[in-house]
Amino acid sequence: MNPKADKYFLDAPQWQGELMELRKIALSTQLTEMIKWGVPCYVFQESNVVLLGAFKGFCSISFFKGSLMGDPNGILLKPGENSQIARMIKFTHLDQIRELEPVIRAYIFEAIEIEKTGAKPIVDKSVELAFPEELLQIFDQDAAFKTAFTALTPGRQRGYNLFFTAAKQPATRISRIEKYRQQILDGKGINDCTCGLSKKMPSCDGSHKTLR
């Protein structure tokens, strides 16, 4: 267990039991627990594999490359209408997790094997991004910001849009957009270090601070 993740579980009283059960399952595999984007993230050799999340009506475990998984039990769902790669399993009761524990663990091991192969999901770049209303309003008010955002690579635009739209409350979406305003104006992606390089690139040691 990563002590930095403890606060997340303590701050989610509605789903604390369910999330702790999912945490136990994730940690029984080969994954390492980290905190990314403010939520528990489980990685295999520095590659993101699954996330845990607490929402108003459910909690979940999400698979970064879920679109490549077999899903023989038919339980993987798209997080959003425009989701192409990620998939999640939703839970509303602890008993659901306990009943599906062997399946969840098997799905995690499948996701790890996908990482080992280096397989990459195919993204349909023709699918237009559905920007949140808050972002569109800021575009209308700030032409320079809109120009900077639309000048980003499609992958960087998609990364920001996924992060912004993941917030359920308008105020949170606005806060996220404002937090990354300067980074967008500087032409950097959400995962870029302040040195301008992605933390995943060999030439960047990842020691520079990002906003997260």
FENRASUL-V440294 format. One record per residue. N is the residue number from 0. RES is the residue in one letter. OMEGA is omega in radians with two decimals (* if undefined). BURIAL is b if it has 16 or more other C-alpha atoms within 10 Angstrom, else e. Layout:
BEGIN
N|RES|OMEGA|BURIAL / N|RES|OMEGA|BURIAL
END
This chain:
BEGIN
0|M|3.09|e / 1|N|-3.11|e / 2|P|-3.13|e / 3|K|-3.13|e / 4|A|-3.06|b / 5|D|-3.08|e / 6|K|-3.14|e / 7|Y|-3.11|b / 8|F|3.12|b / 9|L|-3.11|e / 10|D|3.14|e / 11|A|-3.04|b / 12|P|-3.10|e / 13|Q|-3.06|b / 14|W|-3.04|b / 15|Q|-3.14|b / 16|G|-3.13|e / 17|E|-3.11|b / 18|L|3.11|b / 19|M|3.09|b / 20|E|3.10|b / 21|L|3.09|b / 22|R|-3.13|b / 23|K|3.14|e / 24|I|-3.13|b / 25|A|-3.10|b / 26|L|3.09|e / 27|S|3.11|e / 28|T|-3.10|e / 29|Q|-3.02|e / 30|L|3.10|b / 31|T|-3.10|b / 32|E|3.09|b / 33|M|2.99|b / 34|I|3.08|b / 35|K|-3.10|e / 36|W|3.10|e / 37|G|-3.12|e / 38|V|3.11|b / 39|P|-3.14|b / 40|C|-3.08|b / 41|Y|-2.97|b / 42|V|3.04|b / 43|F|-3.12|b / 44|Q|3.07|e / 45|E|3.09|e / 46|S|3.12|e / 47|N|-3.12|b / 48|V|-3.14|b / 49|V|3.05|b / 50|L|2.95|b / 51|L|-3.11|b / 52|G|3.08|b / 53|A|-3.14|b / 54|F|-3.08|e / 55|K|-3.05|e / 56|G|-3.10|e / 57|F|2.93|e / 58|C|-3.01|b / 59|S|2.88|b / 60|I|-3.07|b / 61|S|-3.13|b / 62|F|-3.07|b / 63|F|-3.12|b / 64|K|-3.09|b / 65|G|-3.13|b / 66|S|3.13|b / 67|L|-3.07|b / 68|M|-3.05|e / 69|G|-3.14|e / 70|D|3.13|e / 71|P|-3.12|e / 72|N|3.09|e / 73|G|-3.08|e / 74|I|-3.14|e / 75|L|-3.12|b / 76|L|3.01|b / 77|K|3.11|b / 78|P|-3.13|b / 79|G|-3.07|e / 80|E|-3.07|e / 81|N|-3.13|e / 82|S|3.13|e / 83|Q|-3.00|b / 84|I|-3.06|b / 85|A|3.05|b / 86|R|-3.13|b / 87|M|2.97|b / 88|I|-3.12|b / 89|K|3.11|b / 90|F|3.08|b / 91|T|-3.12|e / 92|H|-3.12|e / 93|L|-3.12|b / 94|D|3.11|e / 95|Q|-3.12|e / 96|I|3.14|b / 97|R|-3.14|e / 98|E|-3.08|e / 99|L|-3.05|e / 100|E|3.13|e / 101|P|3.14|e / 102|V|3.13|b / 103|I|-3.14|b / 104|R|3.12|b / 105|A|3.12|e / 106|Y|3.11|b / 107|I|3.12|b / 108|F|3.08|b / 109|E|3.13|b / 110|A|3.09|b / 111|I|3.12|b / 112|E|3.09|e / 113|I|3.09|b / 114|E|-3.13|b / 115|K|-3.13|e / 116|T|-3.10|e / 117|G|-3.12|e / 118|A|3.14|e / 119|K|3.09|e / 120|P|3.08|e / 121|I|-3.13|e / 122|V|3.08|e / 123|D|-3.07|e / 124|K|3.13|e / 125|S|3.14|e / 126|V|-3.11|e / 127|E|3.11|e / 128|L|3.07|e / 129|A|-3.10|e / 130|F|3.09|e / 131|P|-3.10|b / 132|E|-3.13|e / 133|E|3.12|e / 134|L|3.12|b / 135|L|3.11|e / 136|Q|3.10|e / 137|I|3.05|e / 138|F|-3.12|b / 139|D|-3.07|e / 140|Q|-3.01|e / 141|D|-3.09|e / 142|A|-3.12|e / 143|A|3.12|e / 144|F|3.12|b / 145|K|3.13|b / 146|T|-3.13|e / 147|A|-3.12|b / 148|F|-3.10|b / 149|T|3.09|e / 150|A|3.09|e / 151|L|3.06|b / 152|T|3.13|e / 153|P|3.13|e / 154|G|3.12|e / 155|R|3.08|b / 156|Q|-3.12|b / 157|R|3.13|b / 158|G|3.10|e / 159|Y|-3.06|b / 160|N|3.10|b / 161|L|-3.13|b / 162|F|-3.13|e / 163|F|-3.06|b / 164|T|3.12|b / 165|A|3.12|e / 166|A|-3.07|e / 167|K|-3.08|e / 168|Q|3.11|e / 169|P|-3.12|e / 170|A|3.13|e / 171|T|3.11|e / 172|R|3.11|b / 173|I|3.13|b / 174|S|3.13|e / 175|R|3.13|b / 176|I|-3.13|b / 177|E|-3.13|e / 178|K|-3.08|e / 179|Y|-3.10|b / 180|R|-3.07|e / 181|Q|3.13|e / 182|Q|3.09|b / 183|I|3.11|b / 184|L|3.13|b / 185|D|3.10|e / 186|G|-3.09|b / 187|K|3.07|b / 188|G|-3.06|b / 189|I|-3.14|b / 190|N|-3.12|b / 191|D|3.03|b / 192|C|3.11|b / 193|T|3.08|b / 194|C|3.09|e / 195|G|-3.14|e / 196|L|3.06|b / 197|S|3.11|b / 198|K|-3.13|b / 199|K|-3.09|e / 200|M|-3.10|e / 201|P|-3.07|e / 202|S|3.10|e / 203|C|-3.10|e / 204|D|3.09|e / 205|G|-3.08|b / 206|S|3.14|e / 207|H|-3.10|e / 208|K|2.97|e / 209|T|-3.10|e / 210|L|-3.09|e / 211|R|*|e
END
